[in-house]
Amino acid sequence: MTEFEQRPDKGRLMAAQSKKNEKSPDYWGELAINPKDMTNVTIENGMHIYKVSGWKTKSKAGNTYLSLSVKRIEAEAPAQPPKADISDDDLPF
């Protein structure tokens, strides 16, 4: 198989050709995430939350695999307090 090009927030899962035992994974692969780029993501219980999507794909050699893409779920911006409607004329000094 040709070399897989690593790109940020992308990856792949290949079907295991054989399993050593019943707990061996059915798929294996990698996912490239740059930890320095982890801003504006939702963090719950100390974990970064990502949305993962996959597409069934076939390589040039005819091997089927799942192509993966990660979308970072941006944390909601905190609510801004309403601005007071006070003009300089309303100030007592």
N, CA and C of each residue as an Amber inpcrd file, in Angstrom:
protein
   279
   0.8430000  -1.1800000   0.0000000   0.0000000   0.0000000   0.0000000
   0.8870000   1.2410000   0.0000000   0.4360000   2.2970000  -0.6230000
   1.2070000   3.5320000  -0.6640000   1.1650000   4.2120000   0.6910000
   2.1390000   5.0770000   0.9230000   2.2380000   5.7960000   2.1870000
   1.0490000   6.7470000   2.3470000   0.4470000   6.7450000   3.5260000
  -0.6870000   7.6090000   3.8320000  -0.1710000   8.9820000   4.2320000
  -0.7000000  10.0270000   3.6390000  -0.2670000  11.3900000   3.9450000
  -0.9880000  11.8930000   5.1920000  -0.2240000  12.1710000   6.2490000
  -0.8060000  12.7110000   7.4760000  -1.1380000  14.1820000   7.2720000
  -2.3530000  14.5450000   7.6520000  -2.8020000  15.9340000   7.6070000
  -3.5000000  16.2370000   8.9160000  -3.4780000  17.4880000   9.3880000
  -4.1150000  17.8250000  10.6570000  -5.5970000  17.4300000  10.6800000
  -6.0070000  16.8310000  11.7810000  -7.3910000  16.4270000  12.0240000
  -7.8970000  15.3900000  11.0210000  -7.0110000  14.5870000  10.4750000
  -7.3660000  13.5260000   9.5280000  -6.7260000  12.2180000   9.9960000
  -7.2490000  11.1050000   9.5290000  -6.6860000   9.8140000   9.8820000
  -7.3140000   8.7070000   9.0660000  -7.0370000   7.4490000   9.4700000
  -7.6050000   6.3140000   8.7590000  -7.6600000   5.1180000   9.6950000
  -8.5800000   4.2160000   9.4190000  -8.7040000   2.9390000  10.1040000
  -8.6970000   1.8450000   9.0600000  -7.7790000   0.9070000   9.2290000
  -7.6620000  -0.2290000   8.3110000  -8.2590000  -1.4600000   8.9770000
  -8.8890000  -2.3210000   8.1970000  -9.4020000  -3.5750000   8.7290000
  -8.2310000  -4.4830000   9.0800000  -8.3000000  -5.1260000  10.2400000
  -7.2530000  -6.0620000  10.6490000  -7.3090000  -7.2850000   9.7350000
  -6.1670000  -7.7020000   9.2320000  -6.1100000  -8.8610000   8.3430000
  -6.2400000 -10.1630000   9.1220000  -5.8020000 -10.1630000  10.3690000
  -5.9390000 -11.3430000  11.2250000  -6.0010000 -10.8710000  12.6700000
  -6.6120000 -11.6920000  13.5140000  -6.7310000 -11.3620000  14.9270000
  -5.9920000 -12.4240000  15.7330000  -5.1480000 -11.9640000  16.6670000
  -4.3880000 -12.8940000  17.4990000  -5.2710000 -13.5540000  18.5510000
  -6.2730000 -12.8170000  19.0320000  -7.2300000 -13.3660000  19.9890000
  -8.5320000 -12.5780000  19.8850000  -9.5420000 -12.9480000  20.6520000
 -10.8690000 -12.3210000  20.5190000 -10.8800000 -10.8610000  20.9530000
  -9.8920000 -10.4180000  21.7250000  -9.8310000  -9.0230000  22.1590000
  -9.0100000  -8.1500000  21.2150000  -8.4250000  -8.7340000  20.1850000
  -7.6750000  -7.9560000  19.2020000  -8.6400000  -7.0440000  18.4400000
  -8.1780000  -5.8550000  18.0460000  -9.0750000  -4.9200000  17.3480000
  -9.4660000  -5.4080000  15.9520000 -10.6590000  -5.0210000  15.5300000
 -11.1180000  -5.3100000  14.1720000 -10.5220000  -4.3140000  13.1790000
 -10.2200000  -3.1130000  13.6630000  -9.6300000  -2.0540000  12.8480000
  -8.4550000  -1.4640000  13.5990000  -7.4970000  -0.9110000  12.8860000
  -6.3630000  -0.2280000  13.4780000  -6.0330000   0.9720000  12.6130000
  -5.3450000   1.9520000  13.1430000  -4.9780000   3.1100000  12.3370000
  -4.4190000   4.2330000  13.1590000  -4.4650000   5.4160000  12.5760000
  -3.9340000   6.5900000  13.2410000  -4.7910000   7.8060000  12.9430000
  -4.6440000   8.8220000  13.8020000  -5.3700000  10.0720000  13.6750000
  -4.3920000  11.1720000  14.0610000  -4.2070000  12.1810000  13.2180000
  -3.2360000  13.2480000  13.4680000  -3.9410000  14.4660000  14.0640000
  -3.5690000  14.7830000  15.3030000  -4.1100000  15.9670000  15.9760000
  -2.9310000  16.7290000  16.5640000  -2.8250000  18.0110000  16.2720000
  -1.7530000  18.8410000  16.7930000  -2.1760000  19.3940000  18.1540000
  -1.5540000  18.9460000  19.2650000  -1.9750000  19.4120000  20.5910000
  -1.7390000  20.9110000  20.8040000  -0.8010000  21.5110000  20.0600000
  -0.5640000  22.9540000  20.1820000  -1.7250000  23.7500000  19.5910000
  -2.5440000  23.1030000  18.7860000  -3.6420000  23.7490000  18.0740000
  -4.9780000  23.5480000  18.7950000  -4.9530000  23.0840000  20.0350000
  -6.1840000  22.7560000  20.7520000  -6.7740000  23.9760000  21.4490000
  -7.3510000  24.8680000  20.6680000  -8.0430000  26.0330000  21.2120000
  -9.4910000  25.9770000  20.7590000 -10.3370000  26.6330000  21.4970000
 -11.7660000  26.7030000  21.1650000 -12.4020000  25.3210000  21.0070000
 -12.0850000  24.4080000  21.9180000 -12.7260000  23.1010000  21.9110000
 -13.4810000  22.9230000  23.2140000 -14.5060000  22.1030000  23.1780000
 -15.2600000  21.7990000  24.3780000 -14.4610000  20.8150000  25.2150000
 -14.3620000  21.0790000  26.5030000 -13.6890000  20.1710000  27.4150000
 -14.6990000  19.7540000  28.4700000 -14.9400000  18.4440000  28.5720000
 -15.8530000  17.8980000  29.5680000 -15.1180000  16.8560000  30.3810000
 -15.1390000  17.0040000  31.7010000 -14.4520000  16.0710000  32.6030000
 -12.9840000  15.9010000  32.2180000 -12.3300000  16.9780000  31.7950000
 -10.9210000  16.9420000  31.4410000 -10.6240000  16.3550000  30.0660000
 -11.6700000  16.0570000  29.2760000 -11.4660000  15.4540000  27.9590000
 -11.8500000  16.4350000  26.8620000 -11.0300000  16.4890000  25.8000000
 -11.3640000  17.3030000  24.6280000 -12.3810000  16.5360000  23.7950000
 -13.4610000  17.1920000  23.3900000 -14.5380000  16.5490000  22.6520000
 -14.4060000  16.8860000  21.1650000 -14.4110000  15.8500000  20.3230000
 -14.3010000  16.0100000  18.8780000 -15.4490000  15.2720000  18.2020000
 -15.8830000  15.7700000  17.0660000 -16.8400000  15.0510000  16.2200000
 -16.0100000  14.3230000  15.1710000 -16.1990000  13.0060000  15.0720000
 -15.4330000  12.2030000  14.1320000 -16.3580000  11.7010000  13.0320000
 -15.9480000  11.8600000  11.7950000 -16.7030000  11.3700000  10.6390000
 -15.8310000  10.3860000   9.8840000 -16.4410000   9.4110000   9.2140000
 -15.6780000   8.4310000   8.4570000 -16.3140000   8.1080000   7.1220000
 -15.4810000   7.8240000   6.1400000 -15.9270000   7.4660000   4.8030000
 -15.2620000   6.1710000   4.3850000 -16.0360000   5.2450000   3.9010000
 -15.4780000   4.0040000   3.3840000 -14.7750000   4.3360000   2.0760000
 -13.4920000   3.9900000   1.9910000 -12.6460000   4.3740000   0.8660000
 -11.8480000   3.1660000   0.3870000 -11.4300000   3.1920000  -0.8530000
 -10.6050000   2.1140000  -1.3910000  -9.2840000   2.7090000  -1.8740000
  -8.1770000   2.0930000  -1.4590000  -6.8560000   2.5670000  -1.8730000
  -6.5940000   2.1590000  -3.3190000  -5.5350000   2.6990000  -3.9080000
  -5.1570000   2.3400000  -5.2840000  -4.8420000   0.8580000  -5.3990000
  -4.3790000   0.2590000  -4.2810000  -4.0550000  -1.1750000  -4.2720000
  -5.3060000  -2.0370000  -4.0790000  -6.4750000  -1.3890000  -3.8830000
  -7.7190000  -2.1300000  -3.7280000  -8.0880000  -2.4730000  -2.2920000
  -7.3440000  -1.9630000  -1.3030000  -7.6570000  -2.2070000   0.1040000
  -8.7200000  -1.2230000   0.5780000  -9.7270000  -1.7310000   1.2710000
 -10.7790000  -0.8780000   1.8040000 -10.3810000  -0.3880000   3.1940000
 -10.6400000   0.8960000   3.4650000 -10.3650000   1.4620000   4.7850000
 -11.3470000   2.5800000   5.0590000 -11.3940000   3.0470000   6.3140000
 -12.2140000   4.1910000   6.6880000 -11.3170000   5.4150000   6.7620000
 -11.6420000   6.4200000   5.9680000 -10.9500000   7.6960000   6.0290000
 -11.6390000   8.5160000   7.1050000 -10.8760000   9.1090000   8.0300000
 -11.4400000   9.8240000   9.1690000 -11.1740000  11.3190000   9.0840000
 -12.1120000  12.0780000   9.6160000 -11.9490000  13.5180000   9.7380000
 -12.4850000  13.9360000  11.1040000 -11.7680000  14.8400000  11.7670000
 -12.1580000  15.3320000  13.0820000 -12.5840000  16.7830000  12.9500000
 -13.7120000  17.0980000  13.5680000 -14.1540000  18.4860000  13.6380000
 -14.1840000  18.8480000  15.1080000 -13.4540000  19.8540000  15.4630000
 -13.4480000  20.2880000  16.8500000 -14.7520000  20.9950000  17.1690000
 -15.3460000  20.6380000  18.2650000 -16.6130000  21.2500000  18.6840000
 -16.2540000  22.4750000  19.5030000 -16.5550000  23.6340000  18.9600000
 -16.1750000  24.8690000  19.6390000 -17.0540000  25.1110000  20.8420000
 -16.4070000  25.4980000  21.9420000 -17.1300000  25.8260000  23.1650000
 -17.9760000  27.0620000  22.9160000 -19.1350000  27.0890000  23.5530000
 -19.9980000  28.2570000  23.4040000 -19.3720000  29.4290000  24.1310000
 -19.4690000  30.6020000  23.5170000 -18.9250000  31.8110000  24.1450000
 -19.7480000  32.1440000  25.3840000 -19.0970000  32.5680000  26.4730000
 -19.8570000  32.9290000  27.6650000 -20.7650000  34.1150000  27.3880000
 -21.9140000  34.1100000  28.0180000 -22.8840000  35.2000000  27.8210000
 -22.2970000  36.4970000  28.3520000 -22.4440000  37.5540000  27.5840000
 -21.9540000  38.8690000  27.9950000 -23.0280000  39.5570000  28.8230000
 -22.6540000  40.1720000  29.9520000 -23.6710000  40.8870000  30.7360000
 -24.1840000  42.0810000  29.9380000 -25.4570000  42.4200000  30.1120000
 -26.0070000  43.5640000  29.3660000 -25.3160000  44.8610000  29.7950000
 -25.1190000  45.7450000  28.8350000 -24.4930000  47.0310000  29.1380000
 -25.5370000  47.9530000  29.7530000 -25.1000000  48.6960000  30.7550000
 -26.0080000  49.6170000  31.4380000 -26.2960000  50.8130000  30.5390000
 -27.5380000  51.2860000  30.5810000 -27.9360000  52.4700000  29.8160000
 -27.7870000  53.7060000  30.6880000 -26.5510000  54.0610000  30.9940000
 -26.2880000  55.2320000  31.8240000 -25.4340000  56.1810000  31.0100000
 -25.8740000  57.4260000  30.9410000 -25.0780000  58.4250000  30.2470000
 -24.3870000  59.2920000  31.2770000 -23.4480000  60.1170000  30.8340000
 -22.7350000  61.0090000  31.7410000 -23.7070000  61.9520000  32.4390000
 -24.8280000  62.2950000  31.8080000 -25.8050000  63.2100000  32.3930000
 -26.4860000  62.5890000  33.6000000 -26.5230000  61.2730000  33.7260000
 -27.2020000  60.6010000  34.8240000 -26.3140000  60.4580000  36.0600000
 -25.0300000  60.7560000  35.9320000 -24.1100000  60.5950000  37.0580000
 -24.2540000  61.7780000  38.0070000 -24.2480000  61.5060000  39.3370000
 -24.4710000  62.5890000  40.3080000 -23.2440000  63.4730000  40.5270000
 -22.1230000  63.2170000  39.9700000 -20.9460000  64.0510000  40.1850000
 -20.4020000  64.6060000  38.9120000
